[in-house]
Amino acid sequence: MTGTLPLTAPEIAGWMPLAKAFGFFLATFVLEDVAAVGAGLLLATGGISWPLAFTFCFLGIWLGDVGLYALARFAGRTWFEKSSWKKYSPQVARSENWFAQKGALILIFSRIVPGTRLPTYLAAGFLRLCLTRFLVITGLAAFIWTGVILWLAETFGEKLLGWLQAYKHGGFVVLAAGLTLFAGLQMVRRLVMRYDARRWSAWLGRWRHWEFWPPWLFYPPVVLYAAWLAIKHRSLAIVTVANPGIFTGGMVGESKMDTLKDLSIHSPDFTARAELIEGEDAEARLRSLAAIREQLGITLPFILKPNLGQRGDGVKLVREEAQAIDYLSKVKVPVVVQRYASGPLESGIFYYRFPHETRGKIFAITEKVFPLITGDGQTSIAELVWRDARARLIADKYLKRLGARQETILAAGETLKMVEAGNHAQGCIFRDGMRMWSPELELRIDEISKKLNGFFIGRYDVRFASEERLAKFIVVRLPHPVSAMVFGFCHRCRQPKARLCDNSCARRLEDLARLYQTGGDLSPCGLKFGHVHCHVHRP
């Protein structure tokens, strides 16, 4: 942009005025600012008039800008449309919309900051910025810029060349600082626009309450313990011995339908009947659903859930036919329909039995509390959620599930259950429920478990009408072992007091492993994982 003139001012002064002006016009296509400075120096000596110097310098600078625009718009864009880069047309279209909104400021900015004009004007042409808009903005910018350079050169003479030389080298520093400032301001603006004090407070609250810690932070001790068992017993399959009758021991990928089917066959009075929906498309699956409901006598409401799933993902309580149609249209994986067990109470019952024993035991019970909000006749559901000390910590999860219903105002005294699935990841509250243990309950669970092939340790998710009638439960799930860590989420406990793996449970798992190594009744099945349960004691 700056440099030395090919001819000195005295040499140029000997030319005819029009020739001088035309020489500066051509020079602007090479070094536009240097040409303008040269014209200004000649103005100081009286070798050229202001009208000629200004007109030809301005036209040269402006037409040079227009030339770059035309080159990119007509040559560059035509090449792009015919090249393999055309696959990026959607991204280019988005860039066009963005440049159309921000282009004016960018063009003005580029006139001031060195090193930015060439890429900016090429980008304006390639992104098809309105030609009239480009001509007006660059014309006005060039008009003012040319006048300023000529006046400075005429006033301060050759000192301006030294200033411009420093400007050339320091300009890129200014550019970098400007871009950094611009990016910083944009980030601050977005943070301010998106700032929501309640959401930030909820985010911080989740980190203060360890029951809301993410799985990647909570589960590593279980993985390390399984690895330790594999090393100690010199077998990668050692953790697969707990439940040889369940695919992968129930750790991951087990079929909900397979376990529910076994329960339905052997203990139908204590199982919520379920069936796998068949069909390749939504229409066929709807026909299958209708046939299953008629065969099993399943009425509204009922449960739809993926056959392979975890952490309560995809579980839907269907209250209307339209909800079933919508669910089966959107969910493409195999789906199970299950009779809805209203409960209204739910618990997770932890059970174990060694193969050589005639009687199994319940070693833990998780009480599952479904959070409720109560209306006042004036406040929306969303606002009630944000006011609740615990619900606000996972408000986004609740409100996303509610959808448009979150703006509904509940009548005074009316309650709303925030979650239907007894799963902590979906917002259910877990507490120590061992107070509900009874000999009758333990005997009932043991009878059911011994009828299941290859099942020795696990957790039954059951629903029941009241604590007094817990022994008359209905089994709704037999989850995979890692999900059995629910006791570790007891919201009343502090993390240091919550033992991730109960010592007695760990010993049971290791005893099962030892049975395998010493030729016991159990054998590994693929990659089956022993049920590592957790038990949290009240502080």
PyMOL commands that set and color helices and strands:
alter all, ss='L'
color gray80, all
select helices_A, chain A and resi 9-13+17-45+50-82+84-112+117-126+131-156+159-194+197-208+210-212+215-218+220-232+238-240+247-250+256-266+268-270+282-296+321-330+381-387+391-407+424-426+434-436+439-450+467-472+481-489+495-497+503-517
alter helices_A, ss='H'
color red, helices_A
select strands_A, chain A and resi 274-276+302-306+316-318+335-339+345-352+361-369+372-374+415-417+429-432+457-464+474-477
alter strands_A, ss='S'
color yellow, strands_A
deselect
rebuild
show_as cartoon
